[in-house]
Structures are given as C-alpha cells and as structure tokens.
Amino acid sequence: MFFIPFRQALVFEFQDTGRPLAYIPFSKEETFKIKYTHSIHLSDVVESYKITEKGYIQQYELMYEDFSIGMPENASEGEIFEQKDGKYFLKNMNRIFPSFDLRIGKVRANHRVIFMNEEYQLSKYIEPGTWIRIKFKKINIFQQLKGVNILEST
C-alpha cells in the first residue's frame, strides 16, 4: 500500500528523474498559475494553467506588462489578444503538455506558484537554480514523504 499511487498532485520533480521535490495535492481538476519576474524588463509575467480530463497540463492564458524580448506581440490562431489596465493578455490558449520544465531563478525571477488564490515562492521549497519538471500525476505515500507538501509547509 505504501507504493500504490492514490493522491492526485501537481508534482515538482528533480530534472527528469521522477524524484519529487515538492507537490500540491489536488482534489479534482484544478487550475494553477506560475508567476515570475521577467529577467529583462523586470515586470511580472503570469502563466495560467488547468489540468485536463486526461491529466495533461493546458496553458490557457498569459499575462504580461511589457512588449519586449521574449514576449508575444499578438495571438496565434484561435487565441485572443487583449490589452487592459496597462497589461497584455493572451487568452483562449490551448497549449497542452504532459509536463513542462522550469529552472528556478537564482537572481530576479522569483518563481511563484499561485494555487487557490495563495502565492507560494518556489525557492522556499526548491533550491534556486534547480531544473525541475512540473507534471500532474498520482503519487504514493513514499513519494509524498520524499517531497514537500507546499500547502502544509507555509
């Protein structure tokens, strides 16, 4: 029973090893956001995601404050581009991933995950500079003990 996956979670794994560093337990299909400070124009970027019925991660929105290097200037097919209150939004995105990789920023990025309107600074749970893989999956008790439950460690 110790090794039977039973708890749905958004898992932050060490590189591509499958070893959990931290996780957020999900009770059902949920949404989450990744927020960071852009390294060049030093303003916030917020990427919004939801979990699909098949357990994939879908990016459905992107918000940013400056047109600059690395930021889109308009929407792709089927997407909606909006400007509101000095911010730019790409909405109706349908970018689906089984997982995605991220390197926790050492200097400016200050990566945070937003879940249920609460912001959690990832460098509090994961060493800055670490390459992580983010995925949604079932985890077992052993994996839960190896990783940090972000919601319980604040």
Steps between C-alpha positions, in 0.01 A plus 500: 500500500798729566586499127150512347438841337176644635530877546463736203761775515682765306855372543828691477761236415879520497598529135379195306559248781141471624621585853249739663640810666164655581135455413156656532220251566199543270157373595362523144571685178652828612678805366832651598726781386873550474607859569849636449691822441627530143880522499525783246209737557463409872121484503269215595394227261217263597439172316161338576447124476231242559503124515310328219273199547784277375745641754698726269593860575334761279622858484190712446622856569812716512519845662796736471568872538762584236549431132861406489739219425339162554139618522240441226374797302168346396286188523536175310208345316198458728652711777384843615735794562382770741644808663343604830618730780852520355537122476497265202307174496505202270178310567332192365835324475489126444861394552502152650801328658555171684752700708720806471844594626606804697821618660434670833648849474808592703496877462188679377237252388353426844284216363175456687213261462151636561246245617153579636591873509806439721854570379785262589862595428661192341851584624369440852455130413746449213862618476536802263666397174343153508353364179156353576235317304139588581233239440164383628488142620400263777760458772537241773581539871872444442512780240306728733756444773788581261345829383370804682126563508506870413155559650602360839840661532414870511 
